Amino acid sequence: TGNLATGIAAKTASYTVTTNDGTVEFDATSGAATASLFACSGNAGKILCIVKTDSSANAVTVDGNASELVGVATTISLASQGSACIIQVNTAGTGWLILARI
């Protein structure tokens, strides 16, 4: 229990995601933004949704904490309006699984 936070936040610049966030919407109209993820250790099973809401050419980068991987890379990019990823901390608490990429 406690793995699905329901908090929602809307950001217009880079932001450090917390364990209380469930969904973070990014409007990158003013410039590229980074969603810096919290450390996986101690957070096995936590689920997040990161969404790019604007139509600009500016990307939103989802960045794992330190060297933690998001899927198979340390970062992933959300480049188009409506693009999103749903990610979950793996059972070992060492990285992120990509459950869906839209």
N, C-alpha and C positions, 0 to 999 in steps of 0.2 A: 504494500500500500504506500501511498505518498509519491508514486513515481510520475503521476500526471498532474502537473501544476496547471491551474486554469487562469493564471494572470495573463493579461494582454497589455502590451506596450506599443506605442507608436513613436518612432524615432526618425529624426532628420539628419543625424550625424552618427559617427561611430559610437558604439555602445558595448559595455561589458555586460553580457547576459548573466542573470543570477538564477539560482535554483528556484526562485519564486516565479520566474517567467514561464509561461506556457507557450505563448505566441508572441513574436516580436515582428512588427510591421516596419519596414524601412522605406522612407521616401528619400531617394538619393538625388533628387532634382538639383540640389545645391552642390553636390560633389559625391564622389565615391565614398562608400561607408563600409565599415567593418563591424561584424558581429563577433566579438571576442567571447569565446565560450568559457564557462567555468571549468575548473579541474574535474576530471572524471572520477578520480579516487574518492570513494565514499558515496558516490552518486549512481551506482549501478541501477539501470532500469529507467532513469529519468528521461523524459521525452520532451522535445522542443520542436516548434514549427517556426521557421524563419521565412518571411515573405518580402519580396520587393514589390512595392505598390505603384511606383511611378513609371512613366514611359521614357525617361531620359536614357542617354547612352551610358550613364554612370552605373557601374556595377556595385553590388553588395557582396562583400567577401565574408564567408563564414570561416572563422579561424579557430582551430583547435587550440587548447591551452598548451603552451610550451611546445613539445614535440608530439602531442597527442594527435592521432589521425582522425579525420572525418572521412569515413570510408577507407580509401587507400592513399589519401593525400593529406597534408597538414591543413590545406584550405580547399574550399570549393567556391565557385563564383555563381552568383545569381545575376544574370545580365539583362533579362527582359521583364517587362511589366507582367506581374502575376506569377513570375517564377518563384518557386518555393522549395524548401526541403523540410522533411520531417525526419528528425534524427533521434537516436536513443543511445544512451551510454551502455556499452556492452557489459556482460555479466561480470567480467574481471575488473571493471572500473578502470580500464586502461585506454579507451578510445571510443569513438562514436560509430554506430551503425547507421547507414542511410536507409531508412524504411521506405521513403518515397521521395522522388524528385520530380517536380512539376514544372 
